[in-house]
Amino acid sequence: MRQIGKLTTGIVMAALAVTLLGGCKKFLDRKPLSASIDDLQGGELEGRVLGLYGAIRNSKVEPFVGDGLQGIAYLAMQGFRSDDAEITADPGASAWHQTYDNFQYTKDDWGAGMYWSKHYVFIGLANEALAAVAETTPTATTKIYESEAKFFRAYTYFDMVRTFGDVPKIDFVITKPTDAHVPKVTADAIYDFIESDLSYAVQNLPLSWDASYSGRLTAGAAKTLLAKVKLYRKKWSDALSLTKEVIASNQYELVKPYYQIFKTTGELSKESIFEIQASKSAGDGDTYWSRFGQAQGIRGSGTWDLGWGWNTPTQSLVDSYAPGDQRKDATILESGKPDGGTSTGGYGLTLPALAHTYWNKKVYNRYEDYLAAGLGTPNNEAQNTWINQRVLRYADVLLMAAEAANEVGGASNTSDAIKWVNMIRDRAGLAAITGTPTQAELRTIIKKERRAEFAMEFERFFDLVRWGDATTVLGPLGYQNKHRYYPIPTAALSDNPKLTQNPEW
């Protein structure tokens, strides 16, 4: 299994930030560091900033930060609320099913509380890193560190603003609990803040890194996330310009066949723009593990004990694929049926007749690691905990470019949009779009391609909301317009007397 990008964690001790014990190891192969702002020099500053790559995943100091940004709370907010995924495989998760799949939101749900608190813990980490950078003399290197911290802060706030709407803006180091007693600012103000952080990162991150820093943030990653933010704000021309720059950089390409993206050899591939990295091997002390794969893996026994089954495909998703779309067999597994064999990313195995019908094959694609690493017996800290999360990939750039071009309009942009969509369809084994569809027709095509391309990758719910389609598509499940934002968790309101509940809740 690949060991590129393994990072230890540095994490905050308080609810919203502070005392960081940081370090890195996949980039620098050294022990974690411990330092205060006054102590920072050279490599210690580097360790603090690079420690964010591990902190987003897990931490020994502040447990389960990754649960808010990768684990079951994350899956609930970003996966279950769509029509692609659900939580029904775990008999003990019926409350989560009602809350998130059926839109019976509750302010007291501990998953929502964890999602909120751990996002702010990580924001606090980024603020700590930025404060550390500010204590140094500006150089090209320190600007890279600053850009990395700003990217992570922007990435985290993007989750928060999409999930809750208006939220507190904390862009400073918290030294005592009352420092965090600040009111919400508007969603537009948060989006402006995100754009500012990412614009700085675009200007100061390198185009690429050498192999020893594989997976480290680049200008392409910053441009891609900024383009997504522009897309959400319907700033179509800006989004088109940014995605065109990423395409023209010639740094990325589509990996073929589609299933290869999610294999061991697809880790940090040419299609990858940003991944949250993880690994697991015997005797590593669970230092580099991630909850991401464990939470979604097949819920079975023996060598099929691959996880908790907390993010499984719906019948709606299964039925949505066009005939011949190769992405279906690379995304969906069915209990009691063959895994499709090597031509679709399987292993020539037949799944046991498990209690749940469908399983996420994008997670199963790493089954080879489970056996090769000698982890084939039930072990809670071994179940798929080595899986990298593909956060931003080149296919997203092409489909965002197509969507933006279609919305801007004009013959040239329409032609470009069709070209980019056809690149995605060609890899999926589908016929090319011919002729000149209307803007509305092409919009529908792009929406279908996004669903198939990013199934089980946490785009669908937010896409439906930003398109204005959520009420129509999710209404039969209980969705109303107010469900576009989750209510502020009760625990957050209790901790911050200046925080007010979302108006529709």
C-alpha distance (Angstrom), angle and dihedral (degrees) to the residues before:
residue distance angle dihedral
M1 . . .
R2 3.79 . .
Q3 3.76 116.8 .
I4 3.82 98.0 -167.8
G5 3.78 116.4 129.1
K6 3.80 99.8 16.5
L7 3.79 108.3 162.0
T8 3.75 132.9 -178.7
T9 3.75 119.8 -139.0
G10 3.74 137.0 -105.1
I11 3.76 113.5 -169.1
V12 3.78 144.0 178.0
M13 3.79 122.1 -107.2
A14 3.82 100.3 -152.7
A15 3.77 130.2 65.8
L16 3.78 95.0 -97.0
A17 3.76 104.0 16.6
V18 3.61 156.5 -55.4
T19 3.84 147.5 97.3
L20 3.77 102.5 66.0
L21 3.78 124.9 -157.5
G22 3.76 100.5 -172.8
G23 3.72 145.3 168.4
C24 3.75 145.7 137.6
K25 3.73 139.0 -127.0
K26 3.82 123.2 172.8
F27 3.76 90.0 55.4
L28 3.80 99.3 39.3
D29 3.82 105.1 15.3
R30 3.76 95.7 -139.8
K31 3.79 139.8 119.1
P32 3.81 122.2 -83.0
L33 3.77 117.7 -87.0
S34 3.78 130.6 -133.3
A35 3.79 119.8 -155.5
S36 3.79 146.1 140.8
I37 3.78 122.4 -134.5
D38 3.80 90.1 -99.6
D39 3.81 90.6 55.2
L40 3.80 97.5 52.0
Q41 3.75 117.2 127.0
G42 3.78 132.5 151.7
G43 3.77 109.1 -55.5
E44 3.80 93.6 23.9
L45 3.78 90.8 60.6
E46 3.78 88.8 47.7
G47 3.79 90.4 51.7
R48 3.79 92.7 49.9
V49 3.81 94.1 53.0
L50 3.78 96.7 39.5
G51 3.80 88.4 47.9
L52 3.80 86.8 73.8
Y53 3.81 89.2 73.5
G54 3.79 89.1 63.9
A55 3.79 97.7 34.0
I56 3.80 91.6 62.4
R57 3.80 87.2 61.1
N58 3.82 108.2 39.3
S59 3.77 143.0 -37.8
K60 3.76 138.5 -151.9
V61 3.81 91.4 -155.4
E62 3.81 100.9 49.0
P63 3.83 103.5 23.8
F64 3.77 123.9 -136.9
V65 3.80 101.2 8.9
G66 3.80 83.5 138.4
D67 3.80 90.2 58.5
G68 3.78 88.1 68.1
L69 3.80 94.1 46.7
Q70 3.82 102.4 30.0
G71 3.81 111.2 4.4
I72 3.79 136.2 76.8
A73 3.80 96.0 -56.4
Y74 3.80 88.8 53.0
L75 3.82 92.2 46.8
A76 3.79 90.6 50.9
M77 3.78 95.7 51.8
Q78 3.79 97.7 39.0
G79 3.79 103.5 27.8
F80 3.80 116.2 24.6
R81 3.79 93.7 50.7
S82 3.80 91.3 65.0
D83 3.80 126.9 77.5
D84 3.82 89.5 -115.4
A85 3.81 102.0 67.0
E86 3.78 139.9 32.4
I87 3.78 142.8 175.3
T88 3.80 108.7 -123.8
A89 3.82 103.6 114.0
D90 3.82 93.3 83.3
P91 3.83 111.2 68.0
G92 3.79 89.1 -155.6
A93 3.79 94.2 58.4
S94 3.82 100.0 71.1
A95 3.81 92.0 119.2
W96 3.80 90.4 55.3
H97 3.80 89.5 49.3
Q98 3.78 91.6 54.4
T99 3.80 93.9 43.2
Y100 3.79 100.2 47.3
D101 3.82 109.3 15.0
N102 3.81 93.3 42.5
F103 3.83 97.2 33.6
Q104 3.78 96.7 -120.9
Y105 3.78 91.4 143.5
T106 3.79 117.8 -166.1
K107 3.79 125.2 -163.8
D108 3.81 91.1 -146.1
D109 3.81 98.0 54.5
W110 3.79 107.8 129.3
G111 3.81 91.5 -145.5
A112 3.80 91.6 60.5
G113 3.79 89.5 45.5
M114 3.78 91.3 51.7
Y115 3.80 92.1 47.1
W116 3.82 90.2 53.1
S117 3.81 97.8 43.3
K118 3.79 98.1 43.1
H119 3.79 92.3 48.9
Y120 3.79 89.0 54.8
V121 3.80 91.2 45.7
F122 3.79 88.6 56.4
I123 3.81 91.6 45.0
G124 3.80 86.1 53.9
L125 3.79 89.6 53.2
A126 3.78 90.8 52.7
N127 3.81 90.5 48.5
E128 3.81 89.4 51.0
A129 3.78 90.6 52.2
L130 3.80 91.5 48.2
A131 3.79 91.1 49.9
A132 3.79 88.4 52.0
V133 3.81 91.4 51.3
A134 3.81 89.7 50.2
E135 3.82 89.1 59.8
T136 3.80 91.4 61.9
T137 3.78 134.3 75.1
P138 3.84 108.7 -94.3
T139 3.80 113.9 -106.3
A140 3.78 135.1 154.5
T141 3.82 87.7 -95.0
T142 3.80 95.9 50.4
K143 3.80 89.0 48.7
I144 3.79 88.5 57.2
Y145 3.80 90.1 51.1
E146 3.79 89.9 48.4
S147 3.79 90.4 49.5
E148 3.79 92.8 51.4
A149 3.80 91.8 51.4
K150 3.80 91.2 46.7
F151 3.80 91.3 49.9
F152 3.80 91.3 53.5
R153 3.81 91.7 46.6
A154 3.81 90.9 49.4
Y155 3.81 91.8 46.7
T156 3.80 90.9 52.8
Y157 3.80 94.9 45.8
F158 3.81 89.2 49.3
D159 3.80 87.9 60.9
M160 3.79 91.4 47.8
V161 3.79 98.2 48.1
R162 3.81 92.9 46.6
T163 3.79 90.9 48.5
F164 3.81 103.4 39.9
G165 3.82 107.6 13.6
D166 3.81 109.7 -145.9
V167 3.83 110.3 35.9
P168 3.82 137.0 162.2
K169 3.78 115.4 -80.1
I170 3.79 108.7 -137.1
D171 3.78 110.8 178.4
F172 3.79 98.0 153.5
V173 3.79 139.1 71.1
I174 3.80 114.7 -87.7
T175 3.79 113.7 -141.2
K176 3.81 99.2 170.6
P177 3.83 132.9 20.5
T178 3.80 95.1 -105.6
D179 3.80 90.2 60.8
A180 3.80 86.5 73.3
H181 3.80 93.4 55.9
V182 3.78 96.2 105.7
P183 3.81 129.3 133.2
K184 3.76 125.8 -114.6
V185 3.78 121.1 -89.0
T186 3.79 123.7 -149.9
A187 3.77 122.2 -80.8
D188 3.80 88.4 -116.9
A189 3.80 89.8 56.8
I190 3.80 90.5 51.3
Y191 3.80 90.9 48.5
D192 3.81 90.0 50.3
F193 3.80 88.8 51.2
I194 3.81 91.5 49.7
E195 3.80 91.2 49.7
S196 3.80 90.8 50.6
D197 3.80 93.0 52.1
L198 3.80 93.1 46.6
S199 3.79 94.0 45.0
Y200 3.80 88.9 56.8
A201 3.80 90.1 48.8
V202 3.82 91.3 50.0
Q203 3.80 89.9 56.2
N204 3.79 97.8 45.7
L205 3.80 109.8 32.0
P206 3.82 118.1 91.3
L207 3.77 123.2 -110.3
S208 3.81 90.7 -119.8
W209 3.80 144.2 -12.3
D210 3.80 131.5 -133.3
A211 3.79 118.8 -101.4
S212 3.81 94.8 -90.6
Y213 3.82 88.5 65.4
S214 3.80 96.6 41.6
G215 3.79 110.9 159.1
R216 3.80 96.2 24.5
L217 3.80 116.6 136.1
T218 3.80 118.8 -85.5
A219 3.78 138.5 -173.2
G220 3.81 86.3 -99.4
A221 3.79 91.1 59.6
A222 3.80 91.3 49.5
K223 3.82 92.1 47.6
T224 3.80 91.7 48.0
L225 3.79 94.5 51.4
L226 3.80 90.9 43.3
A227 3.81 89.6 51.1
K228 3.80 89.2 53.0
V229 3.80 90.8 51.5
K230 3.82 89.7 50.1
L231 3.81 89.5 49.5
Y232 3.81 91.1 53.6
R233 3.80 89.2 51.1
K234 3.82 91.2 47.5
K235 3.79 91.6 -119.3
W236 3.77 88.6 147.5
S237 3.80 100.1 171.7
D238 3.80 92.3 50.1
A239 3.79 91.6 48.0
L240 3.80 91.2 49.1
S241 3.79 92.8 49.6
L242 3.81 93.0 50.1
T243 3.80 95.4 46.9
K244 3.80 90.7 47.5
E245 3.79 88.9 54.8
V246 3.80 91.1 52.5
I247 3.81 90.7 48.6
A248 3.81 92.2 47.3
S249 3.82 91.7 50.3
N250 3.84 89.1 74.6
Q251 3.80 89.6 -146.8
Y252 3.81 95.9 120.4
E253 3.78 140.6 45.1
L254 3.80 139.7 174.3
V255 3.81 114.5 -89.0
K256 3.80 115.1 -132.1
P257 2.95 131.0 -115.7
Y258 3.80 99.9 31.4
Y259 3.81 96.3 -128.3
Q260 3.81 90.1 58.2
I261 3.81 90.2 74.5
F262 3.79 90.1 71.2
K263 3.81 99.0 43.3
T264 3.78 125.3 97.0
T265 3.80 89.4 -100.2
G266 3.81 89.5 50.9
E267 3.78 91.8 63.8
L268 3.82 110.5 117.6
S269 3.79 89.9 -3.4
K270 3.80 128.2 165.1
E271 3.80 87.6 -88.0
S272 3.79 93.0 54.8
I273 3.79 116.2 99.8
F274 3.81 97.9 165.4
E275 3.80 130.5 2.1
I276 3.78 132.3 174.5
Q277 3.79 100.8 -131.9
A278 3.79 130.7 -142.3
S279 3.79 141.0 161.2
K280 3.78 139.4 -177.3
S281 3.78 131.2 -160.4
A282 3.76 135.9 156.7
G283 3.79 113.4 -77.4
D284 3.80 97.7 11.2
G285 3.79 92.2 119.0
D286 3.80 92.5 -122.5
T287 3.79 87.8 -78.0
Y288 3.79 99.0 141.4
W289 3.79 103.6 30.5
S290 3.80 128.1 126.4
R291 3.81 131.5 -152.6
F292 3.80 90.5 -144.0
G293 3.80 98.9 91.3
Q294 3.77 96.1 30.7
A295 3.79 93.0 58.4
Q296 3.82 92.6 52.0
G297 3.80 103.7 36.1
I298 3.80 124.9 114.6
R299 3.79 110.7 -74.3
G300 3.79 102.3 -134.9
S301 3.79 140.3 111.8
G302 3.80 137.4 -92.4
T303 3.79 110.5 -0.9
W304 3.80 87.9 -5.7
D305 3.78 92.0 60.4
L306 3.79 91.0 107.7
G307 3.78 101.5 145.2
W308 3.78 147.2 -54.0
G309 3.80 101.1 -59.0
W310 3.80 92.6 -128.7
N311 3.80 98.3 145.7
T312 3.79 114.1 42.9
P313 3.81 130.8 162.8
T314 3.79 120.0 -101.5
Q315 3.77 128.1 -131.5
S316 3.81 86.5 -114.3
L317 3.80 90.3 61.8
V318 3.80 93.0 44.8
D319 3.82 90.6 52.5
S320 3.83 93.8 45.7
Y321 3.81 99.1 72.2
A322 3.78 120.2 102.0
P323 3.82 115.6 -119.7
G324 3.79 110.0 -84.0
D325 3.81 95.5 17.3
Q326 3.80 103.9 148.2
R327 3.78 91.2 -157.3
K328 3.80 90.5 74.0
D329 3.82 95.2 65.0
A330 3.80 89.6 42.3
T331 3.82 91.9 53.8
I332 3.83 108.0 33.9
L333 3.80 131.3 61.6
E334 3.81 123.4 -177.4
S335 3.78 126.5 -150.0
G336 3.81 114.0 -108.3
K337 3.81 92.1 12.8
P338 3.84 132.7 104.8
D339 3.78 115.5 -89.7
G340 3.81 91.2 -124.6
G341 3.77 97.7 -103.6
T342 3.76 128.8 -112.8
S343 3.81 94.0 -47.5
T344 3.81 89.8 70.3
G345 3.80 99.7 31.7
G346 3.79 97.0 -87.3
Y347 3.80 131.0 122.0
G348 3.80 102.9 -128.3
L349 3.80 91.2 -95.5
T350 3.78 131.9 133.5
L351 3.77 117.6 -133.5
P352 3.79 116.4 -126.4
A353 3.80 117.4 -110.5
L354 3.78 95.0 -90.8
A355 3.78 126.9 -175.9
H356 3.79 94.0 -106.7
T357 3.81 123.2 62.0
Y358 3.81 105.6 -142.2
W359 3.80 134.4 34.7
N360 3.78 135.9 -170.0
K361 3.80 107.1 -100.0
K362 3.80 93.5 -172.4
V363 3.80 86.4 70.5
Y364 3.82 93.2 39.3
N365 3.80 88.7 56.9
R366 3.80 86.8 84.0
Y367 3.82 94.3 57.5
E368 3.81 87.4 112.9
D369 3.81 89.1 67.3
Y370 3.78 90.9 53.3
L371 3.80 91.7 60.2
A372 3.81 99.7 32.4
A373 3.80 92.6 53.4
G374 3.80 92.0 50.7
L375 3.78 92.2 -113.8
G376 3.78 95.9 128.4
T377 3.78 96.4 123.0
P378 3.83 125.3 78.3
N379 3.77 109.3 -80.5
N380 3.80 122.0 151.8
E381 3.78 93.4 -145.6
A382 3.82 93.8 48.3
Q383 3.80 102.3 52.5
N384 3.79 103.9 113.9
T385 3.80 91.3 -47.4
W386 3.82 90.9 140.7
I387 3.81 96.5 66.3
N388 3.80 120.8 120.8
Q389 3.79 115.1 -137.7
R390 3.79 111.6 -129.1
V391 3.81 101.1 -140.3
L392 3.80 104.0 166.2
R393 3.78 124.0 16.4
Y394 3.77 136.4 171.8
A395 3.80 94.7 -106.1
D396 3.81 87.1 65.5
V397 3.80 90.5 53.9
L398 3.81 91.0 53.3
L399 3.80 94.6 47.8
M400 3.81 92.9 43.9
A401 3.80 88.5 50.4
A402 3.80 90.3 49.8
E403 3.79 92.7 48.8
A404 3.80 93.4 47.7
A405 3.81 92.7 45.7
N406 3.79 91.3 50.4
E407 3.80 91.6 50.4
V408 3.81 93.4 47.7
G409 3.81 88.3 50.2
G410 3.77 133.6 -163.9
A411 3.79 130.9 123.8
S412 3.81 95.6 -87.4
N413 3.80 93.5 48.7
T414 3.80 91.7 46.9
S415 3.79 89.9 51.8
D416 3.81 90.7 50.3
A417 3.80 92.1 47.2
I418 3.81 91.6 53.0
K419 3.82 90.5 47.6
W420 3.81 92.4 53.0
V421 3.80 93.9 45.2
N422 3.81 90.2 49.4
M423 3.80 90.4 54.8
I424 3.80 88.0 58.8
R425 3.80 93.5 43.8
D426 3.80 93.2 48.1
R427 3.79 91.4 57.4
A428 3.81 89.5 48.5
G429 3.81 90.8 54.1
L430 3.81 94.0 -111.8
A431 3.79 128.1 135.7
A432 3.78 118.4 -97.6
I433 3.78 121.3 -102.1
T434 3.78 108.4 -106.1
G435 3.76 132.5 -167.9
T436 3.78 122.2 20.4
P437 3.81 113.7 -62.1
T438 3.78 118.8 -158.4
Q439 3.78 118.8 -103.7
A440 3.81 90.2 -101.9
E441 3.81 92.4 48.4
L442 3.79 92.6 49.1
R443 3.80 90.4 46.8
T444 3.82 89.1 56.8
I445 3.81 91.3 48.0
I446 3.80 92.0 51.3
K447 3.80 91.7 49.6
K448 3.80 91.0 52.9
E449 3.80 91.4 47.7
R450 3.79 92.1 51.4
R451 3.80 91.3 52.5
A452 3.80 93.9 50.1
E453 3.80 95.7 40.3
F454 3.81 97.5 48.6
A455 3.81 101.1 31.5
M456 3.82 109.6 152.5
E457 3.83 90.0 8.5
F458 3.82 98.4 103.9
E459 3.79 100.8 -108.4
R460 3.80 101.4 103.8
F461 3.83 103.9 77.3
F462 3.79 94.2 47.3
D463 3.81 91.4 43.6
L464 3.80 90.7 54.6
V465 3.79 91.2 49.4
R466 3.80 96.1 48.0
W467 3.82 91.4 46.0
G468 3.80 91.3 51.7
D469 3.82 89.8 -120.3
A470 3.80 99.6 111.6
T471 3.80 97.3 93.5
T472 3.80 92.3 51.4
V473 3.81 97.2 42.7
L474 3.80 100.5 35.3
G475 3.80 99.2 29.7
P476 3.82 93.2 95.2
L477 3.83 87.5 58.4
G478 3.81 92.2 54.7
Y479 3.79 100.9 -89.6
Q480 3.81 119.7 150.9
N481 3.79 127.4 176.9
K482 3.82 91.1 -96.8
H483 3.82 88.8 63.3
R484 3.80 91.2 70.9
Y485 3.82 84.5 87.3
Y486 3.77 125.6 41.0
P487 3.82 116.6 -132.3
I488 3.79 116.3 -102.3
P489 3.84 106.9 -94.1
T490 3.80 115.9 -104.9
A491 3.81 91.6 -125.0
A492 3.81 90.9 57.5
L493 3.81 91.2 50.1
S494 3.81 90.2 49.9
D495 3.79 92.5 50.3
N496 3.80 95.3 48.1
P497 3.84 117.2 43.9
K498 3.82 90.7 -169.4
L499 3.80 92.9 57.5
T500 3.83 117.5 100.0
Q501 3.79 130.2 -161.0
N502 3.78 120.9 -103.8
P503 3.82 107.7 -88.6
E504 3.81 96.9 -117.3
W505 3.81 91.2 52.4
